[in-house]
Amino acid sequence: MSETGAVEGLVDIAVLDDDVDFRNYIEDLLRDEGNYTVRTFAGPDDLFTSAETRVPDIVLLDMKMGAASGEEVLERLLARWPDLCIIVITGYPSLESMRATFKLRVFDYLAKPFSLSQLRQTLHNAIEQFSLGRTPQDRLRERLGHRIKLLRVERDWSLKDLAATTKLSVSQISSIERGANLPSIESLLAICRAFGRRPSEILSSIEF
């Protein structure tokens, strides 16, 4: 478990819907999938209270909830967490409402009733685009590797050029750039010297 209570490697999904049967259905379905932790909420206040403690990776947001306006909840969510991945769900879809919600930067839109395959694909797309479900170590490897590759490309160096400068092997550098492995302290120092950068510069530039 992380300090926020989320399980590393699993995607944390919050479901806001006033239909208890639908909440139970989605909760059972996603937990059976094995890749998610799921929290369900009947009203927006409970969702916001829970999210202040642990921000979900994805919110499945029902747009028709009796007295609660889905549009208002959506605006509040994005005002509080601008980068939150929100997937709108509704039983009353229309082209006009879809356009309006997409203008508010939702990730996608599912109309009830939707199939399991539709839900799976939408969640898969969100996970890929937002890089969800990865551990902090995964994200550090990916971001650091990508940054090192950009620095190499900016200098118009090949992998062999960087290997020759750092005295590392081509396979070592390739695995670092692909995010397969973190560089050792010695390797990172050699790479930083090759680019004339301090380690703190490179680490701060990846916003980790």
N, C-alpha and C positions, 0 to 999 in steps of 0.2 A: 504494500500500500504506500502511496506517496503521502507527503505531509498534508495534502488537501483531502485525503481520503479516497482518491481515485485509484483504481487498480492499474498499474503500469502495463502497457501493451494492449489494454482493452479500450474501446471507444465508449465514452460516457454519453448516453442519450437521455434527454429529458423529454417527456411527452406531456403536452398540455391539451387536454380534451375534457369536456364536461360529460361525456358519455362513458360511464363506468365499464360497460361491456367492451367498448372499443379499447379503453385503457388496459383492461385485463388481457384482451386479445393481443395487443401489440407487445405488452410486457412478456407474456408467455412466449410469443413468437421469437422475439429478439433474444431472450435468454436461452432458448433452445438452439439458436444459431451459434452461441458460444463465444462470440467475438465482442460482446457488448455488456456494459453495466447499464441498467435501466432504472430511471426514476419517473414516476407518473404523478401528475398533478391535475386536480379537478378545477382549480382556479389560479389566476395569474399571481395573486399575492403569495401563495405558497411556493410557486416557481421562483419568484424573485428572492424570497427569503432563503431558499435552498441554494440558489445560484450565487448569492453573496458569500456563502461558505465554500462552495465548489462550483465553478463555472462549467457547465456541460460542454462537451465537444460539439454536439448537435442538438438542436431543439426541433422536435416535430410539433408544429403549432397548428391547432385547429382554428379556423377563422370564424366559425359559427358557434358561439358558446353562450347562448341566451343573453343575459345582461351584459356580459363582457364582450367588448369589441376586439376582434382579432387584429384589426388594423392598429388600434391604440396599443395593444400589447406588443405588436411587432415594432412600432415606433419606439416604445419604451426600452425594449430589449436592445435595439440597435443604438439607441442613445447611450445606454449604459455600457454595452459591449459591442463596439462598432464592427469588430472582426468575427463576431459569432456566426456560425453556420446555422442557418434557419431553413427548414423545409416546411413549406405551408401545406396543410392538409385540409380539405373541405369536401363536404357532400354536395355543395352547391356551386360548382365551377361555372365561370363564364369568361369569355375572352376579355371583357372589360376589367373584371376583378383580377385576372391573371396579370394583365398589363400593369395595373395599379400596384399590385404587390411586388412585381419584379422591379418596379421603379424604386422600391424601398430596399433593394439589394438582397432579396432572399436568394438562396442557392437554387431551389427548385420548387416544384408545385406538383402535388399528388392529389388526384380527385378520387374520392370514395365512390364505389368500392375499387380498390386497387389490388393487384395480384401480389403474391409473395415475390415473384421474380421482379416486378416493377420496383418494389420497396428495396430489395437486395441491390438492384442496379443503381438506384438513386443514392443509397447509402455508400455503395462502393465508389461512385463518382465523387461524392463529398469527401470521403476518406482520402482518396488520391489527391484531390485538389487542395485540401487543407492539411495534408500530411498528418492525419490523425492516427492515434493508436500507437505511435512510435514512442519508445522510451526516450528520456533525455539523452542517453548515450547515443541512440540512433540518430537523433536530430543533430547532436554535436558532430558526429562523424560526417553526416551528409552536408551540413553547412560549411564545416571547415574544409572538407574535400572540394566542395564547389568553389570556395573562395580561392583555394590554392590553384585550382585549374584556371580560374579567371586571371589570376596574376601571371600564370605561365603564358596564357594566350595573349595577354596584353603585351608581353615582351616578344611575342612571335617565336616562342621556344617550343621545341618538340619535347616529348618525354625524355628522349635521349639527352637533349641539351640540359634539362634540369637535373637529370641523373648525373651527368658529368660534373656539373657545378657543385652538387651536394655530396657527391661520392656515395649516393644511394643507388639501388638497382632500379631499373625501369619498372619491374614488377611491383616493387615497394611503393613507388610514387603512383603508379596506376591504381593500386588498391586503396591508397589514401584518397586520391581524387574521386574514385567511385563511391567513397563512403563505406567501403568494406572494412577498413581498419583505421583506427586512430594512430597518428604518428607517435612514436616514442618522444620523450623530451629531447633526446639527442637529434632525432630526425627532424623534429619541428624547428629546433635551433638552426640546423643546417639549411632547411628550406627558407627560414626567415633571413638568414645571412645572404642567401642567393638572391633574394628579392630586395635586400637592403631595408628590411622592415624589422621592427621590434615584435616579439611574440604578442605583446599586449595590443599592438595595433591591429594585427590580424584577428585576434580573438574578439576585440571590441567591434570590429567591422562586421562580424557575423551575427551580432545582436543576440548572443546566446545567454 
